[in-house]
Amino acid sequence: MKPVSVKLPKEYVEGLNSLVEKGFYANLREAIRFAIRDLLQKEGYSEFNQGVKRERAYA
């Protein structure tokens, strides 16, 4: 994986941390990765669809 730095509004981070605390995701990084994956799938980014299959194999 390639590291990427991003600044997020405090409310976004709090919301994501809440999902982690409730057990939906293992940690903040996982929550962000899944959110980006879902956005790319929703937008139909065709090159990404093959990567989703590889990611699920490791999950």
Residue frames as qw, qx, qy, qz and C-alpha x, y, z in Angstrom:
[[0.000, 0.889, 0.457, 0.000, 0.00, 0.00, 0.00],
 [0.385, 0.409, -0.018, 0.827, 1.09, 3.54, -0.65],
 [0.246, -0.543, -0.513, 0.617, 0.88, 6.01, 2.28],
 [0.081, 0.601, 0.348, 0.715, -1.21, 9.15, 1.70],
 [0.163, -0.282, -0.500, 0.803, -1.60, 12.10, 4.05],
 [0.128, -0.570, -0.523, -0.620, -4.94, 13.86, 4.21],
 [0.050, 0.016, 0.488, -0.871, -6.47, 16.44, 6.51],
 [0.256, -0.484, -0.777, -0.310, -10.07, 15.77, 7.52],
 [0.341, -0.578, 0.041, -0.740, -12.57, 17.90, 9.39],
 [0.156, -0.266, 0.776, -0.550, -12.78, 17.05, 13.09],
 [0.729, 0.077, 0.274, -0.622, -16.38, 15.86, 12.66],
 [0.797, 0.347, -0.439, -0.227, -15.35, 13.29, 10.03],
 [0.337, 0.359, -0.804, 0.334, -12.65, 11.86, 12.26],
 [0.383, -0.139, 0.620, -0.670, -15.03, 11.74, 15.24],
 [0.822, 0.185, 0.007, -0.539, -17.64, 9.96, 13.13],
 [0.715, 0.367, -0.595, -0.023, -15.15, 7.42, 11.86],
 [0.090, 0.319, -0.797, 0.505, -13.78, 6.85, 15.37],
 [0.627, -0.056, 0.386, -0.674, -17.33, 6.24, 16.54],
 [0.876, 0.252, -0.257, -0.321, -17.74, 3.51, 13.93],
 [0.484, 0.385, -0.738, 0.269, -14.46, 1.96, 15.09],
 [0.217, -0.253, 0.674, -0.659, -15.56, 2.07, 18.74],
 [0.775, 0.073, 0.207, -0.592, -18.84, 0.36, 17.79],
 [0.618, -0.183, 0.756, 0.108, -16.86, -2.43, 16.15],
 [0.715, 0.646, 0.154, -0.218, -17.76, -1.76, 12.52],
 [0.629, 0.670, -0.322, 0.227, -14.07, -1.40, 11.64],
 [0.836, -0.202, -0.286, 0.423, -10.86, -2.56, 13.28],
 [0.421, -0.451, -0.064, 0.784, -9.28, 0.91, 13.19],
 [0.211, 0.783, 0.069, -0.580, -9.44, 4.35, 11.59],
 [0.009, -0.451, 0.681, 0.576, -7.24, 3.36, 8.65],
 [0.182, 0.208, 0.944, 0.179, -9.51, 0.46, 7.77],
 [0.235, 0.713, 0.544, -0.375, -12.61, 2.68, 7.93],
 [0.146, 0.736, -0.230, -0.620, -11.02, 5.19, 5.56],
 [0.084, -0.242, 0.853, 0.455, -9.87, 2.47, 3.13],
 [0.218, 0.411, 0.885, 0.001, -13.36, 0.97, 3.01],
 [0.219, 0.776, 0.300, -0.509, -14.96, 4.38, 2.48],
 [0.103, 0.616, -0.488, -0.610, -12.65, 5.09, -0.45],
 [0.149, -0.013, 0.949, 0.279, -13.20, 1.61, -1.88],
 [0.259, 0.579, 0.745, -0.206, -16.97, 2.04, -1.70],
 [0.204, 0.776, 0.005, -0.597, -16.79, 5.45, -3.37],
 [0.028, 0.438, -0.715, -0.544, -14.71, 4.09, -6.23],
 [0.182, 0.226, 0.950, 0.111, -17.12, 1.19, -6.69],
 [0.241, 0.700, 0.529, -0.414, -20.11, 3.53, -6.61],
 [0.196, 0.762, -0.200, -0.584, -18.56, 5.81, -9.23],
 [0.897, 0.401, 0.178, -0.055, -17.86, 2.81, -11.47],
 [0.014, 0.803, -0.569, -0.176, -14.11, 3.21, -11.59],
 [0.948, 0.219, -0.153, -0.171, -13.53, 0.17, -13.80],
 [0.509, 0.511, -0.617, 0.316, -9.77, -0.18, -13.18],
 [0.282, -0.439, 0.609, -0.598, -10.53, -0.41, -9.47],
 [0.881, -0.092, -0.001, -0.464, -12.98, -3.31, -9.73],
 [0.825, 0.235, -0.492, 0.148, -10.15, -5.79, -10.24],
 [0.180, 0.416, -0.604, 0.656, -8.39, -4.46, -7.12],
 [0.637, -0.326, 0.229, -0.660, -11.52, -5.04, -5.04],
 [0.956, 0.010, -0.256, -0.145, -11.38, -8.75, -5.78],
 [0.608, 0.317, -0.548, 0.479, -7.74, -8.87, -4.63],
 [0.164, -0.433, 0.445, -0.767, -8.52, -6.90, -1.44],
 [0.813, -0.243, 0.045, -0.527, -11.38, -9.22, -0.49],
 [0.870, 0.143, -0.463, 0.092, -9.10, -12.21, -0.86],
 [0.393, 0.279, -0.579, 0.658, -6.98, -10.84, 1.99],
 [0.413, -0.447, 0.159, -0.777, -9.87, -9.78, 4.23]]
